[in-house]
Each structure stands twice: as C-alpha cells, then as structure tokens.
C-alpha cells in the first residue's frame, strides 16, 4: 500500500496536502478535526469500521492517450458496495458527509464510475480505461488532455463509527497529459 507524508505547513493551515509516494496525481483531503465524530486517520480519509481510513492511490500514468491510470481505494470495509467518482474541483470548506468528508466538488456534476464491491480484501479498483469510460458519460465529464480532475471513493459502512452508514476516502487530483 502507498502511504504519504503530510507536510507540516499544510497541517498548520488546516488542510493536509501530500506528495504521492508513487503514481500520478496528488493525494489531498486527509482526515483531521473536521471528521464527524473524531474518527481521524491522518494518512487517509476519516476512519471507518476497520479503525482506519480508506486510502485512494494511483498507478500507471496521467497520459490520456495511454489511458493506463488505475485508481485504488484500500482499507474499505470488506464486502461493501462503493463507487469512485470525479468532479472538476475540490471542496475547500470540507463538510462532514456520512462518516467522512466530501472533498470533490460537483462541478460540472458528479461523474460516477460503476458500482463495485470491495470483496474480502476491502479494495476497490478502477482502470485502466478511465479516460475511455469518461467518454460514455455526459460531455461535461469527458477527460481530455490538459484537464484536471478530482477523484474520491464513496462506500457503504453500516457499522461505521459515527452512524452515518457510509464513508469516503481521501481525494486525489490528476492533471491529464496528452
């Protein structure tokens, strides 16, 4: 699993910003005191029923023509349904949403990938083929070279710590190259 190092200045400003240890894009929106019930995991999204937060990471490249980007959400409770989604901006004033924090702004709207199950390993994966799949969505959701998209994972968590029945991963923003 890929983990990140939080930059102290970002923490002082109230936003966790991290450099990806591997893979394209930059993880952001790590849990802090904004988590709904103190369910903090400083290296991922707000903690879930596994006592850890879900972590969104990437592999492959940000090349739209190669279309080999793979997004992986780990530390999801086993055998739960979830989706990965993307938007054109990030939420600056993060608000609690379920047991987590919504980090992706719905600009031009939420662009959703198919529902999947985390299986016994508690992992959801999307890609390769993310760029091609985006072309099947409404035109505002098409990924093109030069675009920056913000990704996040949403998943069911019926036994979650805050009683919200769902949670989210950290966010990841990716600027796509040709």
N, C-alpha and C positions, 0 to 999 in steps of 0.2 A: 504494500500500500504506500502511496506517496503521501508524505506529510509536508508541512510548510513551516517556515519560521516567521513569526509575527514581528513586524518592525515596531520598536518601542514608540516612536513618534506617532505612528498611526493609532496605537492603543491610547496614548495620551489625548488624541483628538476624538476618541470615541469610535473610531472606525478601524477595524482590523483589515490590514492590507498585507498581502503576502506575495512572495515571488514563488512561482511554480518550481518545484524541485525537478520536474520532468514534464514534458508535454507542452503543447501550445496553450496560449491564453494565460490569464492571471486570476487565481482564486481571490475572492473577496467575500465580505459579509460573514465573517466568523462570529460565533455567538459571544455575547458579552452581557452586561447587566440588562439589556433590552429583552432577554429571553423571558417568556411569560411567567414562569414560576421559579426563577433562579436556576433553571436547568442548563447551566453553562458548560460548553466544551470549547475552550479557546482555539482548538485546531480544526473545527468543523462547524456544522450547524448546531442548533440547540440540542442538548442531549435528549435521547428518546428512551423507550423502554429497555434498550440494551445497555443503558447507562453511558452511552457515547453518542456523539452527534454523527449524522450522515455526512460523508465527505465526498464532494464532487471533484473529480480529477479528469485529466485528459491525456491522450496519447495520439500518435500519428502526427499530422501536420495541420496547419491552418490554410493550406492551399485549397481553394475552391475547385480547381481543375482536378487535383489528385483525389479529392473527396474521401480522404482516409482518416478524418478526425473521428476518434472514438471517445465518448464521454462515459465515465463510470461513476456510479454512486455506490459507495461501500458503507458498511455499518448501518444498513437498513434492517429493521426487524425482519426475521425470517418469514417467508411465505406471505408477504403482504403485497398488495397491488399499489402501483405508483406510476408516475409519468415523469418524463423530462419535458421542460417547456422552455421557451426563449421569448425574449422581448427586446425592443430596441433601446432600452435604457435601464439604469439601475435605480432602485428606490433609495433616495438619500436619507429621508427620515423614516427609518425602518420601523414598522409597526408589527406587534405580535400578530401572528396568523396561525391558528391552531396552537400547537405546542412549539412553534418555531417562529422564524422571522421571514417575511416576504422581502426578497432582495431584488427581484426583477420587476421593472415597471411595465405595465401592459400597453406599451407603445410599439407598434400600432394596435396592439391587442395581444393577448397571449397566443403564442403559436405552439401547439401541443404535438408531441410525438405520441405514438400508440401506447396504450396501457400495457404494462408488463407486470410480472410477478417477480419478487426478489429471490424466490427459491430458498432452499435450505441454507445457502451461503449468505443471504442478506445483501445481494448485489444486483443492481440494475445497470444495464449497458445499452448504449445507443450508438450505432455506427459500426463500421464505416457506411457511408451513403447518406449522411446527414444533409449535405447540400442537395443531392438529388431528391430526397424526401421533401425538403422545403419547397421544391418546385411544384409539388402536388397540393400545397396549401394555398390560401388566398394570396394574391400577388404581393401584398404588403409583407408577407412572411418569407418571401424568397431570399435566400442567401446569395449575395453577389460579391465578387472581388471588391475589396475596399470597405465592405460593411463591417461594423462592429455589432455583435450580438451578445446578449447576456443570457446565460443558461442557469437553471436551477432544477433540483429534483424535488418532487412532492410525493409523499407516500402515506398510506394508512398506518396508524399506530394506535389501535384500540386500547392498549394498556399503557399509553404514554403518561408521563409524569404530571401533566397539567390537566388532563381530562379533555383535551381538545380533539382526540381521536385521529389526528393527522399531524404531520410534521414536515419540515423541509430541510434540504441540505444547505451548505454554503452556496454562494454563487460563483460563476466563472465567466469572465468576459474574454471573447475571442475576436480579434480583427482578422478577417479573411484576406488572404493574398490571392493573386491570380493562379 
